Amino acid sequence: MQFKHPEILYFLGFVIIPILVHLFQLKKFKKTPFTNVAFLQKIVLQTRKSSKLKKWIILASRILLFSAIIIAFSQPYFSDKEAEKKQHTFIYLDNSLSLNSKGEKGDLLQNAIKEIIENSSEKESYSLLTNSDFHENINSNELKKVLLNLQPNVSFRSLEEVLLKTESFKSNKTKTLYKPILISDFQINKKNININFTNVTTPISFIKLNVAQKNNLSIDSVFIDNQNDNNFTVTALIKNQGDLKNNISIALYNNESVISKQTFSIKENEEKIISFPIQNQEKINRKIVLDFDDAFSFDNTFYFTTNSTKKINVLSIGKNTDFLSKIFTKNEFNFDSNSLQNSNYNILQKQELIILNELEKLPQSLITFLQTHLKEGKSLVIIPNENSNINSYNAFFSSIKIGNIFNKVNDSLKITNINFKNPFFRNVFSKDVQNFQYPIVKSYYTSNFKHALSLLNFENQQDFISQISIKKGNIFWVSSPLNTKVSNFINSPLVVPVFYNFGKLSAKHPKPSYTIGETNFIDIETILKKDEVLTIKDGTTSFIPLQQLFASKVTLETKDKPNEQGLYTVNKDNIVLENIAFNYNTSESKLTFLNIKEEIKGNKNLQYSESIAAVLQKNNEKNKVTWLWKWFLALAIVSLIFEILILKFFKP
């Protein structure tokens, strides 16, 4: 038994007053003379005994009366918590796309919402954290309203972020019974790996929502191979998770019209490429749709556009090299090469990638232009000359504040290391290559560039090719000349993916599709007047993205919007400038989940369950308060009535 006001119990000391009154009362028996009292002796003795018994009964009754009243005012109760503490439940409800799937009781997210609403308590306050919002200190009615309007969202919170939020929110809750509950499918993500649960000290209930389906087929990505203006091939990469699947229907749509349809089979946990040759078709809005009922439905449709596959402008200044023209082919690039003396600055302004190919000296006029080139988010590849004027190079590097290069080192070194973790090599190699044919250089320039990311390294761990980001632009520094007298790198298989990616990563032309939730940069070739802005629209919604104006283009930046996948247009007033497509992140399609039960095993503060209702009901039972003051008040009244009855009817 606990007491809400235990300090009142000190008044129990006053119970000694009736005891003292009864023990030291002044009333005594008086002797009355009588002629013959012998026959009354026995009656007197009995009367004295009865009177003494009556006094003790009255004393006990009054002690009980005073004690019951005092205990009633101290408000006793039975509970697993302290009554003066407020009850607050912190709920994290994962509403990512992977929760928009079916479990044993139906839709995972909707069923979770239903169970929370049915088992919430009006006596508690709540805080609700989702992937998109945070609702702090709301009552049960407000909680229900928020939950009824909750929809799956493309946003993602890592488990580590949720745990930090739980801990930080707890620090603001004093004199509060704080109960965090985390509800999720705990889908494995690169941010949800290597979390140390032993450091979690707050008692937390983890509730895992399980997907009923163990099979999923998804469209991972779409590529377009341009052959000419109206003839091209659309290639879709299909991923299968689970069992062998036969006779799967896949269709290519042009807006809402089917222009090609196929069926295919795919083996267990296999990836497969499906190609759609397209002839005599204009490049407009498209989507690929899988007709298959599986764990997730959102990844069965992939939107893309084919009207924005513009060629990338690449210009080489300096030595005339044949290897560049073989890499930057006409179907994807507009490649040209000039000497420094014949370079036209009007042409330079239109280039997405400029390659300074073994120039001996960088003139000031070129340095000034290159500064503007980088500010516009474009790319620059610098290949030094055997006899480079280091001062002129450093004048450029100092002007953009990235560091310096030093004297040439004559030493034969092998190029042995590829930085596979760098996003530059994403989708280039199927696995880490260890035993490739190592290219060799005979001389190179050392440098101290700030924030340089290594792409290729020499055997002594110094950089052969490094990437330096300048705002939205990139400099790719090659530390050695590439002519055959100094290096055999251009004869190595590495030269093709490296220089090809120099070109592909230099342009931000609208791509076939973009990923919702990631930071995307989109270049739109247009000139805006003062107060003009570009708007992104679909059939029902529109928004104004972040945008930066340049001389001949506008760079759009998107991340938080749009929220739904589909086809959109970039508009200037009411004029459509470009068609673009957005898709959900394919990481939400994974059927791999964290074994949270094993992960939290051994930590007594962390509890595991698969039932939201069971956890909430258990919390409600633990926090149920049984007040006892009414019973003690009733006991006091009974004691008073008992004393009255004794005084009235008990006559010794």
C-alpha positions as CSV (number, residue, x, y, z in Angstrom):
1,M,0.0,0.0,0.0
2,Q,1.2,3.5,-0.9
3,F,0.1,7.0,0.2
4,K,-0.4,10.1,-2.0
5,H,0.1,12.3,1.1
6,P,2.2,10.3,3.5
7,E,3.1,13.4,5.6
8,I,-0.5,13.3,7.1
9,L,0.3,10.0,8.8
10,Y,2.3,12.0,11.3
11,F,-1.0,13.0,12.9
12,L,-1.4,9.4,14.0
13,G,0.6,10.5,17.0
14,F,-2.5,12.3,18.3
15,V,-4.2,9.0,18.8
16,I,-2.4,8.9,22.2
17,I,-4.9,11.6,23.4
18,P,-8.0,9.3,23.8
19,I,-5.6,6.7,25.3
20,L,-4.5,9.2,28.0
21,V,-8.0,10.3,28.7
22,H,-9.1,6.7,29.3
23,L,-6.1,5.7,31.3
24,F,-6.0,8.8,33.6
25,Q,-9.6,9.8,33.9
26,L,-10.5,11.2,37.4
27,K,-13.8,9.4,37.7
28,K,-13.8,6.9,40.6
29,F,-16.3,4.6,42.2
30,K,-18.0,6.0,45.4
31,K,-18.8,3.9,48.4
32,T,-22.3,4.2,49.7
33,P,-23.0,2.9,53.3
34,F,-25.8,0.4,53.6
35,T,-27.0,-1.7,56.5
36,N,-26.4,-5.0,54.9
37,V,-24.4,-5.3,51.6
38,A,-23.1,-8.7,51.9
39,F,-25.6,-10.1,49.4
40,L,-24.6,-7.3,46.9
41,Q,-20.8,-8.0,46.9
42,K,-21.0,-10.3,43.9
43,I,-23.1,-7.8,41.8
44,V,-20.6,-5.0,42.5
45,L,-17.7,-7.0,41.3
46,Q,-19.5,-7.9,38.1
47,T,-20.5,-4.3,37.4
48,R,-16.9,-3.1,37.8
49,K,-15.7,-5.7,35.3
50,S,-18.4,-4.8,32.8
51,S,-17.6,-1.1,33.1
52,K,-13.9,-1.7,32.5
53,L,-14.7,-3.8,29.4
54,K,-17.0,-1.1,28.0
55,K,-14.2,1.5,28.4
56,W,-11.7,-0.6,26.5
57,I,-14.2,-1.2,23.7
58,I,-14.9,2.5,23.5
59,L,-11.2,3.3,23.5
60,A,-10.5,0.8,20.7
61,S,-13.5,2.3,18.7
62,R,-12.2,5.8,19.1
63,I,-8.6,4.8,18.2
64,L,-9.9,3.1,15.1
65,L,-12.1,6.2,14.3
66,F,-9.2,8.7,14.5
67,S,-6.8,6.3,12.7
68,A,-9.2,5.6,9.8
69,I,-9.9,9.4,9.3
70,I,-6.2,10.2,9.3
71,I,-5.3,7.4,6.9
72,A,-8.2,8.4,4.6
73,F,-6.9,11.9,4.3
74,S,-3.4,10.5,3.4
75,Q,-5.1,8.9,0.4
76,P,-3.8,5.3,0.4
77,Y,-3.8,3.3,-2.8
78,F,-2.6,0.1,-4.5
79,S,-0.5,0.5,-7.7
80,D,2.8,-0.3,-9.4
81,K,3.6,3.4,-9.8
82,E,3.7,6.5,-7.6
83,A,0.5,8.5,-7.6
84,E,2.1,11.9,-7.9
85,K,3.8,11.0,-11.1
86,K,2.1,11.8,-14.4
87,Q,1.7,9.1,-17.0
88,H,3.3,9.8,-20.4
89,T,3.6,7.3,-23.3
90,F,6.1,8.0,-26.1
91,I,5.1,6.1,-29.2
92,Y,7.3,5.8,-32.3
93,L,5.2,4.5,-35.2
94,D,7.1,3.6,-38.3
95,N,5.0,4.8,-41.3
96,S,7.5,4.1,-44.0
97,L,6.5,2.5,-47.3
98,S,7.4,-1.0,-46.1
99,L,4.6,-0.8,-43.5
100,N,2.1,-0.4,-46.3
101,S,1.9,-4.2,-46.7
102,K,-0.2,-7.0,-45.3
103,G,0.3,-8.9,-42.1
104,E,-1.8,-11.7,-40.5
105,K,-4.5,-9.2,-39.5
106,G,-4.5,-7.1,-42.6
107,D,-2.6,-3.9,-43.5
108,L,0.2,-3.5,-41.0
109,L,0.1,0.3,-40.6
110,Q,-3.7,0.5,-40.4
111,N,-4.0,-2.4,-38.0
112,A,-1.3,-0.7,-35.8
113,I,-3.3,2.5,-35.8
114,K,-6.5,0.7,-34.9
115,E,-4.9,-1.1,-31.9
116,I,-3.3,2.1,-30.6
117,I,-6.6,3.9,-30.7
118,E,-8.5,1.0,-29.1
119,N,-6.1,0.7,-26.2
120,S,-5.2,4.3,-25.5
121,S,-6.1,5.7,-22.1
122,E,-7.8,9.0,-21.4
123,K,-5.8,9.4,-18.2
124,E,-2.5,9.5,-20.0
125,S,-0.7,12.1,-22.2
126,Y,1.1,11.0,-25.3
127,S,3.8,12.0,-27.7
128,L,3.7,10.5,-31.2
129,L,6.9,10.3,-33.4
130,T,6.5,9.2,-37.0
131,N,8.9,9.3,-39.9
132,S,7.4,12.7,-41.1
133,D,6.2,14.4,-37.9
134,F,6.4,14.7,-34.1
135,H,3.3,15.5,-32.0
136,E,4.4,16.3,-28.5
137,N,2.2,16.2,-25.3
138,I,-1.2,15.4,-26.8
139,N,-4.2,13.8,-25.1
140,S,-5.8,10.6,-26.2
141,N,-8.4,12.4,-28.4
142,E,-5.7,14.4,-30.2
143,L,-3.7,11.2,-30.6
144,K,-6.7,9.5,-32.3
145,K,-7.2,12.4,-34.7
146,V,-3.5,12.3,-35.7
147,L,-3.5,8.5,-36.2
148,L,-6.7,8.5,-38.3
149,N,-5.0,11.0,-40.7
150,L,-1.7,9.1,-40.8
151,Q,-0.5,7.8,-44.2
152,P,2.6,5.9,-45.4
153,N,5.4,8.3,-46.0
154,V,8.7,8.2,-48.0
155,S,10.7,9.7,-45.1
156,F,12.9,7.4,-43.1
157,R,14.2,7.5,-39.5
158,S,17.0,5.3,-38.5
159,L,16.6,3.2,-35.3
160,E,19.6,5.1,-33.8
161,E,17.9,8.4,-34.5
162,V,14.7,7.2,-32.8
163,L,16.6,5.9,-29.7
164,L,18.4,9.3,-29.4
165,K,15.0,11.1,-29.7
166,T,13.6,8.8,-27.0
167,E,16.5,9.6,-24.6
168,S,16.5,13.3,-25.2
169,F,12.7,13.5,-24.7
170,K,13.0,11.7,-21.4
171,S,15.3,14.3,-20.0
172,N,12.5,16.9,-20.3
173,K,10.1,14.7,-18.3
174,T,10.5,15.2,-14.5
175,K,8.1,13.6,-12.1
176,T,6.6,11.7,-15.0
177,L,6.2,8.0,-15.5
178,Y,7.8,7.8,-19.0
179,K,7.0,4.8,-21.2
180,P,8.6,4.6,-24.7
181,I,7.1,2.2,-27.2
182,L,8.8,1.6,-30.6
183,I,6.5,0.1,-33.3
184,S,8.2,-0.9,-36.6
185,D,9.0,-3.8,-38.9
186,F,12.7,-2.9,-38.3
187,Q,13.6,-3.3,-41.9
188,I,17.4,-3.5,-42.3
189,N,18.9,-0.4,-43.7
190,K,22.6,0.8,-43.8
191,K,21.7,3.2,-41.0
192,N,20.2,0.4,-38.8
193,I,23.4,-1.7,-38.6
194,N,25.7,-2.0,-35.6
195,I,23.5,-0.4,-33.0
196,N,24.7,-1.0,-29.5
197,F,21.6,-1.8,-27.5
198,T,23.5,-2.4,-24.3
199,N,23.9,1.4,-23.9
200,V,20.2,1.9,-23.8
201,T,19.1,2.6,-20.2
202,T,15.6,3.8,-20.7
203,P,13.0,1.0,-20.3
204,I,11.6,0.5,-23.9
205,S,9.0,-1.8,-25.4
206,F,9.9,-2.9,-29.0
207,I,6.9,-4.1,-31.0
208,K,7.7,-5.8,-34.3
209,L,5.2,-5.9,-37.1
210,N,5.7,-8.9,-39.4
211,V,5.0,-9.0,-43.1
212,A,2.9,-12.0,-44.0
213,Q,4.3,-12.4,-47.6
214,K,7.9,-13.7,-47.9
215,N,8.1,-13.0,-51.6
216,N,8.6,-9.7,-53.4
217,L,9.2,-8.7,-57.0
218,S,10.4,-5.2,-57.7
219,I,11.6,-3.0,-60.5
220,D,15.0,-1.8,-59.3
221,S,16.0,0.6,-62.0
222,V,15.4,1.5,-65.7
223,F,18.1,2.4,-68.3
224,I,17.7,3.9,-71.8
225,D,20.1,3.0,-74.6
226,N,19.7,5.7,-77.3
227,Q,20.3,4.5,-80.8
228,N,18.9,7.6,-82.6
229,D,16.1,10.1,-82.1
230,N,13.1,7.7,-82.4
231,N,14.7,4.2,-82.0
232,F,16.0,3.2,-78.6
233,T,15.9,0.4,-76.0
234,V,14.4,0.6,-72.5
235,T,16.0,-1.9,-70.1
236,A,14.5,-2.7,-66.7
237,L,16.4,-4.5,-63.9
238,I,14.0,-6.8,-62.0
239,K,14.8,-8.1,-58.5
240,N,13.2,-11.2,-57.1
241,Q,13.2,-12.0,-53.4
242,G,11.8,-15.4,-52.5
243,D,10.7,-18.4,-54.6
244,L,10.9,-19.1,-58.3
245,K,8.2,-17.2,-60.2
246,N,6.8,-18.1,-63.6
247,N,4.8,-16.3,-66.3
248,I,5.1,-12.9,-64.8
249,S,3.5,-10.2,-66.9
250,I,5.4,-6.9,-67.4
251,A,4.2,-4.0,-69.6
252,L,5.6,-0.8,-70.9
253,Y,3.2,2.2,-71.0
254,N,3.3,5.4,-72.9
255,N,1.2,7.5,-70.6
256,E,-1.8,5.2,-70.2
257,S,-1.4,3.2,-73.4
258,V,0.4,-0.1,-73.5
259,I,3.1,-0.1,-76.2
260,S,4.9,-3.3,-75.3
261,K,4.1,-6.4,-73.1
262,Q,6.1,-9.5,-72.2
263,T,6.0,-12.4,-69.8
264,F,9.1,-13.9,-68.1
265,S,10.2,-16.3,-65.4
266,I,12.8,-15.5,-62.7
267,K,14.7,-17.9,-60.4
268,E,14.8,-17.7,-56.6
269,N,16.5,-14.6,-55.3
270,E,17.7,-13.6,-58.8
271,E,18.1,-10.4,-60.8
272,K,16.9,-10.3,-64.4
273,I,17.1,-7.7,-67.2
274,I,14.1,-7.2,-69.4
275,S,14.5,-5.1,-72.6
276,F,11.9,-3.3,-74.6
277,P,13.1,-2.3,-78.1
278,I,11.2,0.9,-79.2
279,Q,11.0,2.0,-82.8
280,N,9.5,5.1,-84.3
281,Q,8.3,6.5,-81.0
282,E,8.6,10.0,-79.8
283,K,10.3,10.4,-76.4
284,I,7.6,11.2,-73.9
285,N,6.3,10.0,-70.5
286,R,6.4,6.3,-69.7
287,K,6.1,3.7,-67.0
288,I,6.8,0.0,-66.6
289,V,4.3,-2.1,-64.6
290,L,4.6,-5.6,-63.1
291,D,1.4,-7.5,-62.8
292,F,2.1,-9.5,-59.6
293,D,0.6,-9.6,-56.1
294,D,3.5,-9.7,-53.6
295,A,4.6,-8.2,-50.3
296,F,4.9,-4.6,-51.6
297,S,2.8,-3.0,-54.3
298,F,4.6,0.4,-54.5
299,D,7.6,-1.1,-56.2
300,N,5.7,-2.8,-59.1
301,T,5.5,0.5,-61.0
302,F,8.5,2.5,-62.2
303,Y,8.1,5.9,-63.9
304,F,10.6,7.4,-66.3
305,T,10.9,9.9,-69.1
306,T,12.8,9.6,-72.4
307,N,12.5,13.1,-73.7
308,S,15.4,14.4,-71.6
309,T,18.3,12.2,-72.6
310,K,20.4,15.1,-73.9
311,K,24.0,14.6,-74.9
312,I,26.7,15.9,-72.6
313,N,29.0,18.5,-73.9
314,V,32.7,17.6,-73.4
315,L,35.7,19.7,-74.5
316,S,39.3,18.7,-74.3
317,I,41.8,21.6,-74.4
318,G,45.4,20.7,-75.1
319,K,46.9,17.7,-76.7
320,N,44.9,15.8,-79.3
321,T,44.3,12.3,-77.9
322,D,42.4,9.6,-79.6
323,F,41.5,7.7,-76.5
324,L,39.0,10.4,-75.4
325,S,37.1,10.4,-78.6
326,K,36.6,6.6,-78.2
327,I,35.2,7.0,-74.7
328,F,33.0,10.0,-75.3
329,T,31.0,8.5,-78.2
330,K,28.5,10.4,-80.3
331,N,25.4,8.6,-79.0
332,E,25.9,10.1,-75.5
333,F,28.3,13.0,-75.8
334,N,29.1,16.0,-77.9
335,F,32.9,15.7,-77.8
336,D,35.3,18.1,-79.2
337,S,39.0,19.0,-78.7
338,N,40.9,22.2,-79.3
339,S,44.3,23.6,-78.6
340,L,44.5,26.4,-76.1
341,Q,45.2,29.0,-78.8
342,N,42.1,28.0,-80.7
343,S,39.7,27.8,-77.8
344,N,36.6,30.0,-78.2
345,Y,35.2,31.2,-74.8
346,N,31.6,31.3,-76.2
347,I,31.9,27.6,-76.9
348,L,33.5,27.0,-73.5
349,Q,30.4,28.4,-71.8
350,K,28.3,25.5,-73.2
351,Q,30.5,22.7,-71.9
352,E,29.5,20.5,-69.0
353,L,33.0,19.0,-68.8
354,I,36.3,20.6,-69.7
355,I,39.5,18.5,-69.8
356,L,42.7,20.4,-69.5
357,N,44.9,17.9,-71.3
358,E,48.6,18.4,-70.4
359,L,48.7,22.1,-70.7
360,E,52.1,23.6,-69.8
361,K,50.7,26.8,-68.4
362,L,47.3,28.1,-67.4
363,P,46.8,31.7,-68.6
364,Q,44.9,34.2,-66.4
365,S,42.0,34.5,-68.8
366,L,41.4,30.7,-68.7
367,I,41.7,30.7,-64.8
368,T,39.0,33.4,-64.6
369,F,36.7,31.4,-66.9
370,L,37.3,28.1,-65.0
371,Q,36.3,29.8,-61.7
372,T,32.9,30.7,-63.3
373,H,32.7,27.2,-64.8
374,L,33.0,25.6,-61.4
375,K,30.6,28.0,-59.7
376,E,27.9,26.9,-62.2
377,G,28.2,23.3,-60.9
378,K,30.1,22.0,-63.8
379,S,33.2,19.7,-63.8
380,L,36.9,20.0,-64.7
381,V,39.5,17.3,-65.3
382,I,43.1,18.5,-65.0
383,I,45.9,16.3,-66.5
384,P,49.3,18.0,-66.0
385,N,52.1,18.2,-68.4
386,E,55.6,16.8,-68.0
387,N,56.9,20.3,-67.8
388,S,53.9,22.1,-66.2
389,N,54.4,25.6,-64.9
390,I,53.7,24.9,-61.3
391,N,53.2,28.6,-60.4
392,S,50.4,29.0,-63.0
393,Y,48.7,25.9,-61.8
394,N,49.0,27.0,-58.2
395,A,47.6,30.4,-59.1
396,F,44.4,28.7,-60.2
397,F,44.3,26.4,-57.2
398,S,44.9,29.3,-54.8
399,S,42.1,31.3,-56.4
400,I,39.6,28.6,-55.5
401,K,41.3,27.9,-52.2
402,I,41.9,24.1,-52.5
403,G,45.6,23.8,-51.9
404,N,48.7,23.4,-54.1
405,I,50.8,21.0,-56.1
406,F,54.5,20.5,-55.7
407,N,57.5,19.6,-57.8
408,K,57.4,16.5,-60.0
409,V,58.7,13.3,-58.6
410,N,60.5,10.9,-61.0
411,D,59.6,7.5,-59.7
412,S,58.0,4.4,-61.2
413,L,54.9,3.4,-59.3
414,K,52.0,1.0,-59.9
415,I,48.4,2.1,-59.6
416,T,47.1,-0.6,-57.3
417,N,44.1,0.6,-55.3
418,I,40.6,1.5,-56.3
419,N,38.4,3.3,-53.8
420,F,35.2,1.2,-54.2
421,K,33.5,3.0,-51.4
422,N,33.5,6.3,-53.4
423,P,30.1,6.9,-55.1
424,F,32.0,7.7,-58.2
425,F,32.4,3.9,-58.8
426,R,28.8,3.0,-58.0
427,N,27.5,0.4,-60.4
428,V,30.8,0.2,-62.2
429,F,32.2,-3.0,-60.7
430,S,30.1,-6.0,-59.7
431,K,32.6,-6.8,-57.0
432,D,35.9,-5.5,-55.5
433,V,38.6,-6.1,-58.1
434,Q,41.9,-7.1,-56.5
435,N,44.1,-8.7,-59.2
436,F,43.7,-6.4,-62.1
437,Q,46.6,-5.4,-64.5
438,Y,48.3,-2.6,-62.6
439,P,49.1,0.5,-64.8
440,I,52.4,2.2,-64.2
441,V,53.5,5.8,-64.2
442,K,57.1,7.0,-64.3
443,S,56.6,10.5,-62.8
444,Y,53.9,12.3,-60.9
445,Y,53.1,15.5,-59.0
446,T,52.4,15.5,-55.2
447,S,49.8,17.8,-53.8
448,N,48.1,18.9,-50.5
449,F,44.5,19.5,-51.7
450,K,41.9,20.1,-49.1
451,H,39.0,17.7,-48.7
452,A,40.2,15.6,-51.7
453,L,38.5,12.2,-52.1
454,S,40.7,9.5,-53.5
455,L,39.6,7.6,-56.6
456,L,42.7,5.7,-57.5
457,N,45.9,5.3,-55.5
458,F,49.5,4.4,-56.1
459,E,51.2,1.5,-54.3
460,N,52.6,4.0,-51.8
461,Q,49.0,5.1,-50.9
462,Q,49.4,8.5,-52.6
463,D,46.6,9.7,-54.8
464,F,46.8,9.1,-58.6
465,I,43.3,10.5,-59.3
466,S,41.4,12.5,-56.7
467,Q,38.1,14.4,-56.6
468,I,37.7,17.9,-55.0
469,S,34.3,19.4,-54.7
470,I,33.9,23.1,-55.3
471,K,30.3,24.0,-54.2
472,K,28.3,22.1,-56.7
473,G,31.2,21.6,-59.2
474,N,34.0,19.0,-59.2
475,I,37.7,19.0,-60.0
476,F,39.2,15.7,-61.0
477,W,43.0,15.9,-60.5
478,V,45.2,13.4,-62.3
479,S,48.6,13.6,-60.7
480,S,50.6,12.2,-63.7
481,P,50.7,13.0,-67.4
482,L,48.9,10.3,-69.5
483,N,50.9,10.3,-72.6
484,T,52.5,6.9,-73.3
485,K,56.0,8.1,-72.6
486,V,55.1,8.6,-68.9
487,S,52.2,6.2,-68.3
488,N,50.4,3.2,-69.8
489,F,47.2,4.1,-68.0
490,I,45.3,4.9,-71.2
491,N,45.9,1.3,-72.3
492,S,44.5,0.0,-69.0
493,P,40.8,-1.2,-68.7
494,L,40.4,1.3,-65.9
495,V,40.6,4.3,-68.3
496,V,37.1,3.7,-69.8
497,P,35.0,3.7,-66.6
498,V,37.0,6.5,-65.1
499,F,36.7,9.0,-68.0
500,Y,33.2,7.8,-68.9
501,N,32.1,8.7,-65.3
502,F,33.9,12.0,-65.6
503,G,31.5,12.8,-68.4
504,K,28.3,11.3,-67.0
505,L,28.7,12.9,-63.5
506,S,29.5,16.3,-65.0
507,A,26.0,17.0,-66.3
508,K,22.8,17.5,-64.3
509,H,20.5,17.3,-67.3
510,P,17.1,15.8,-66.4
511,K,17.7,12.1,-66.0
512,P,15.1,9.4,-66.9
513,S,14.1,9.3,-63.2
514,Y,14.8,10.6,-59.7
515,T,14.5,9.2,-56.3
516,I,12.1,10.7,-53.8
517,G,13.8,11.6,-50.5
518,E,17.3,12.1,-52.0
519,T,18.8,15.4,-52.9
520,N,18.4,15.8,-56.7
521,F,19.9,18.5,-58.9
522,I,18.2,19.2,-62.2
523,D,19.6,21.6,-64.8
524,I,16.9,23.3,-67.0
525,E,18.2,25.2,-70.0
526,T,16.2,28.5,-69.8
527,I,16.7,32.2,-68.9
528,L,14.5,33.6,-66.2
529,K,13.5,37.3,-65.9
530,K,13.3,39.0,-62.5
531,D,10.7,37.5,-60.2
532,E,10.2,34.5,-62.5
533,V,10.4,31.0,-61.0
534,L,10.1,27.5,-62.2
535,T,7.4,25.2,-60.8
536,I,7.1,21.4,-60.7
537,K,3.6,20.1,-61.3
538,D,1.6,16.9,-61.8
539,G,-2.1,16.5,-62.3
540,T,-3.1,17.6,-58.8
541,T,-0.3,19.3,-57.0
542,S,2.5,21.8,-57.6
543,F,5.5,23.2,-55.7
544,I,8.3,25.6,-56.2
545,P,11.7,23.9,-55.6
546,L,14.9,25.5,-54.6
547,Q,16.5,27.0,-57.7
548,Q,19.7,28.8,-58.6
549,L,20.0,31.0,-61.7
550,F,23.0,30.9,-64.1
551,A,23.7,32.6,-67.4
552,S,22.0,30.0,-69.6
553,K,20.3,27.6,-67.2
554,V,18.5,27.2,-63.9
555,T,19.5,24.4,-61.4
556,L,16.6,23.0,-59.4
557,E,17.1,21.2,-56.1
558,T,14.6,18.7,-54.8
559,K,14.5,16.5,-51.7
560,D,11.5,16.6,-49.4
561,K,9.1,17.1,-52.3
562,P,7.4,15.5,-54.2
563,N,5.9,13.0,-51.8
564,E,4.4,10.6,-54.3
565,Q,6.0,8.8,-57.3
566,G,4.8,9.7,-60.7
567,L,5.3,11.9,-63.8
568,Y,5.8,15.6,-63.3
569,T,6.5,18.7,-65.5
570,V,8.8,21.6,-65.0
571,N,6.9,24.8,-65.9
572,K,7.7,28.4,-66.6
573,D,4.5,30.2,-66.2
574,N,2.1,27.9,-68.2
575,I,4.8,26.6,-70.6
576,V,6.2,23.1,-70.0
577,L,10.0,23.1,-70.3
578,E,10.8,19.5,-69.3
579,N,9.1,16.2,-68.2
580,I,10.6,14.5,-65.2
581,A,9.8,11.4,-63.2
582,F,10.1,10.5,-59.5
583,N,10.2,7.0,-57.9
584,Y,10.3,5.7,-54.3
585,N,13.6,4.5,-52.9
586,T,14.2,0.9,-53.8
587,S,15.7,0.2,-50.3
588,E,12.1,0.1,-49.0
589,S,11.6,-3.1,-51.1
590,K,13.9,-5.2,-49.1
591,L,12.5,-8.3,-47.2
592,T,15.3,-8.3,-44.7
593,F,14.5,-7.3,-41.2
594,L,16.4,-6.8,-38.0
595,N,16.0,-9.7,-35.5
596,I,15.2,-7.2,-32.8
597,K,14.4,-9.9,-30.2
598,E,18.0,-11.3,-30.4
599,E,19.5,-7.8,-30.6
600,I,18.0,-6.6,-27.3
601,K,18.5,-9.9,-25.5
602,G,20.4,-9.5,-22.3
603,N,19.2,-5.9,-21.6
604,K,16.6,-6.0,-18.8
605,N,15.4,-2.6,-19.7
606,L,14.3,-3.6,-23.2
607,Q,11.1,-5.7,-23.8
608,Y,10.0,-7.5,-27.0
609,S,6.5,-8.1,-28.3
610,E,4.6,-8.6,-31.5
611,S,1.2,-7.3,-30.1
612,I,0.5,-3.6,-29.7
613,A,-2.7,-4.3,-27.8
614,A,-0.9,-6.6,-25.3
615,V,1.8,-4.0,-24.5
616,L,-0.7,-1.1,-24.1
617,Q,-3.0,-3.2,-21.9
618,K,-0.2,-4.3,-19.7
619,N,1.0,-0.7,-19.3
620,N,-2.6,0.3,-18.4
621,E,-2.8,-2.5,-15.8
622,K,0.5,-1.6,-14.3
623,N,-0.5,2.0,-14.0
624,K,-4.0,1.3,-12.6
625,V,-4.5,3.0,-9.2
626,T,-6.9,1.4,-6.6
627,W,-7.8,4.2,-4.2
628,L,-8.5,3.0,-0.6
629,W,-9.5,6.3,1.1
630,K,-13.2,5.6,0.7
631,W,-12.8,2.3,2.6
632,F,-11.0,3.9,5.5
633,L,-13.7,6.7,5.6
634,A,-16.3,4.0,5.7
635,L,-14.4,2.3,8.5
636,A,-14.4,5.5,10.5
637,I,-18.1,5.9,10.1
638,V,-18.7,2.3,11.2
639,S,-16.4,2.9,14.2
640,L,-18.5,6.0,15.1
641,I,-21.8,4.2,14.8
642,F,-20.4,1.3,16.8
643,E,-19.4,3.6,19.6
644,I,-22.8,5.2,19.7
645,L,-24.4,1.8,19.9
646,I,-22.1,0.8,22.8
647,L,-22.8,3.9,24.7
648,K,-26.6,3.6,24.2
649,F,-27.2,-0.1,24.7
650,F,-24.3,-1.4,26.7
651,K,-25.3,-0.7,30.3
652,P,-23.1,-2.5,32.9
